[in-house]
């Protein structure tokens, strides 16, 4: 859903309308369009030199009077107007290119551009987009175009009445509020500026029943601002938020945040008194979540309140279950093979049952947690899959990317759901399944300083949940990682076994070559193994390239071509850190 008018129609018809306007102008009756055309010709490639004001004195006088702007603003407006006839959006580089001046000169005139936007002579298309917070991104995102209102005024040779503000329905209004909150960092708005913009929007849409009823509760500014933030988020079909995270996201002022939090928790806030929000206890003593009440949803959306639902469970996306795993022969260095075989022996169903019984007799907790670490491509993930196959166990793989939810509090719920599902599977009896966190450094990384970052708070909360679950888990948890240096120290103690996977030695690499590329002779395999220090995963990459080339050309690669493919793998090999485990 987009707020405001679109420029697509304007862009498609600009040149056509421009020519119509020109054809209607009598030679002895110059209109504003003629002065703009003449001014556009004179400022083009003028380098913004001081003589331009004298050369274009007549045109500047007419344009500045017609639009009620300064001479510099008239030059900027005309440059954008001329360039806008050729392209839908004009950035600061385009303006500088048209005038043939340094882009820094245009940057210096940024306040003039903003004034033209404020007067509705220009449209800054950045306002309705979500862009990155990188400073370069923000500069590139400043794209301007002539507003429909002023284009119509130029067409009629008189200033027409500015368009009335569109009356929004409740969903459009909430979408607009959501846009304000989400883009305030891009627009570099302070807390007060954001609040002013939000409350102005409320004033502009006072026809809405929700806005009218909101006035009856006598909320103070902070309560009102916070409630509007929560309301703006329910359009995404969720109504469950972390109290601390949302307060930090809304308020930069620590004092405002503390006062409102205290009033919400002790029930003295009008938001609680008038049954607009409610708080719920989380799994940890300090956790509290906040929700809009049914009463608030009724006021907000009336008959459309069913559009707002609780967070949809994503557990089916988060957990990938493997039961039918194909057999694959793996090769490891002798020392690594011994450690892996020991793990296989421990997880043999009969052996693990005996181990758990003995641990219980000694009042020691059950459960096996294993960390597999080492360079990429050394077989960590595949060995877990083969372990599950050989021991007849179900394998549940946690999809790390799905845990990085964009909503406050949802990531924590998803992680809790993972362990809930896993425990339910254990309780059903039968063989204990394996829970695998693949590339675990993505969520087991060193904890961050919380500061004011909601993201850091969420990531730390996820880690606390996992650490707590690892203390009591009675199943089999395995984590793999390439970067143990990045692992938080708190996780090290909780892994019962830590198995290092080393880069395969030449004789092992030769076996991998021969097992995966049957056409290779033993001598060729030894040659490639000695010459290139590749992991099993990298060797598999080379063989896949060979297969693709055979499909395309019908020719097996020569030894020289294989050598070149291996060089490419080494060229793009990324560094890794083994860290403190060995």
Steps between C-alpha positions, in 0.01 A plus 500: 500500500643836404409841640476800269482535128711318248727664249472231234224668302671838532827362370342325203314813387746780591654545155161479327346761733807720470464508121128576527572792728760637258265475205236705684730792575471798269825656383409840642357364825781339701394277783685351794581191294694721256700661778578156642615379160722806452638471854568128448707580189702769678581302814597187307879458525519841673706352785288711737729794414428845645418640156198269467294730721558789261460298179174349621376804688164523320424129526602481865280798581194335342557153648581622852188719500276226360615238750588738786851359543861625492724513193706197608181307564374603155819367337474168687131468421555572129787251474284229658203597282708469182662172605167362625361515147751231402498281811255432779734589785791743525774466762765750609752365251251559219455861609876556518544336160234722340652819635854363457612582853649309790252272684625669818340822380164325487558348843554851635157591366329205669293731720363668186398162362326415825320836487371419151373166633333669796323742263381198297684621192710183506436147617783327688441138406724383784225569755293203395782247485699293746864551426824397667651711773834526330579868434580430136169318461316798644665740257417280204143463621424875470296484180278789399221558251258782424179474699169450319371815660771730364510330159130577467565859607765542228265345246227752585742790543365567847534349843214259552365412839719248680345155526310414813650237721363154429281363776643167600313197623626334818723244327657765275554716807672219689714421196606865487588502871699181452688668215586798723637279777694276262661779298577751776864387518539541124352848524716569810197608703538558872249360748319835515495538121360150463233572762408828328459319170287226660273743684463720190381192315247441777378858466476469122291184542277612784202361305603150607290351779815365664657849525179646640466232769867521589451859614248386763758308704712802590828327421814704548736551205727205585209259548339617177826471305570148632146378432510631143828314447344172616190561288714565193656155537180296517444547126760226453265252671675484835410616847770391739801720574793507739440790739867597541575480128202708392564769761864522386389521140252781564686717752854633483450675833593259779287703742184474288560129443553432874196699615261336252638152569454547875143624453411212266646237735340640817168558319482876552524582129178599324587238240439235768219681684291537185571143389686599183804278553585209728832356612596134530788337683770335286703188568763700688440716804590819312302412185171676441298515182227747413186454290214714379182394680180386330352832611776694322471288183124561503558875517779484243347281231138443601360226275844448340667394825515138382769613256737510799612157614767370728839426356477211259711209610797449274620181658441302180733739318748516783556125532594281208446131578705231325415132532599345166870584464701357211818312587822684420856383552711749695875512544684657795852513638568208734493712816171664398352165396568359847319789673203479265474125546493550878205734454327239283553240771358726773186574298428137414155450655600216733817678613326833564232332712766342721689829527184687605417237763848523648490881504163491676641266767778751566251792514653646185280654233430319176536643155779524247616833356769503236690778321652415162742766381758550229554640149212516253442194287660247737181295540351627826138522386514190281647292782205598723261389228682167466503465879120538503467246218728241661335525843148510355421837654286782366698819425352843571701781341444853631479747211711782644372765257142450621598587858599853395143624496442868429241537778571578863460194720421260217851358472497401866163328457627308199805370689282394793269327252798305361583352838132445579455291184823313567396413858160382377674261258715363784194455724327292234759229557703307247847599390609845614529726195802722430457879514755666271595869505695531176750790467427575863726805526216697338305484829759365747729799440646718772236698680476867412486811716130573512521879496190629327493244222181289491679255267777436754241452774312248289815303410610490863154384605516216245838393638369503858215271399735253328745503791218427743364219282845342463524474879194275518473334159475120517545438131780530246602850394773546240635832375738562211713805439790622289587790731555395861670832574157656463331261747392640834695354794177411679426239233840330526429355844162366394638279222590159641704404193702731276622332182741672267481423126837562332582569139543155334858376451623413146421128525145578616455757223606235250231263631241775471603567139479132408169445677326796338668497156518138387667590167816618677792261524673452834802689365283799391317503832831500688629782278197722572506411871867589538476816292182655648413525869123483456230391740247233409242769428736678263582177318128444458469850350767416243326176406167680461663744257636204304153346481351828375766530231436141390125566471564813292785376280496121530873497578671390821741762636871441459739486795613854415140621514450326833815671621355838398169429675696419817690828469168684482386333822819606676468851360157547653567311821404706800706515812374340820584507866517187716552697819541357845378144438746241376 
